[in-house]
Amino acid sequence: MISSPRAADGTEAVVDIKWGGRNYRRKSLLANSCLQLATYSQLRRGNGAAQSPALSYFIVMDSTMLSPRPRVFPPNAEILQPGSEENAAQYWQRFERTLAVAQAAI
């Protein structure tokens, strides 16, 4: 389930709501390997979003919000610093290149 609220500053946010899996999702954010969040971001950009939305997971079982983006989510959100500077749009482009190579090999 996803939600697309706006932050106080007007920034659109995509929040992917998950029952559990906090550690797994935390690791994927730190490794910049969140294909599902990147997909949601790409869908918003394709539907006229003025800027890339802030991305986050909300883990229901822990009542925890995980995000790589400070100042957009509540103060109690766990803000993570990914291991690279790659943003969701760049990650999506890398995914498209990888998919094209895989399709060409078929």
Secondary structure by P-SEA (a helix, b strand, c coil): cbbbbbccccbbbbbbccccaaaaaaaaaaacccaaaaaaaaaaaaaccccccbbbbbbccccbbbbccccccccccccccccccccaaaaaaaaaaaaaaaaaac
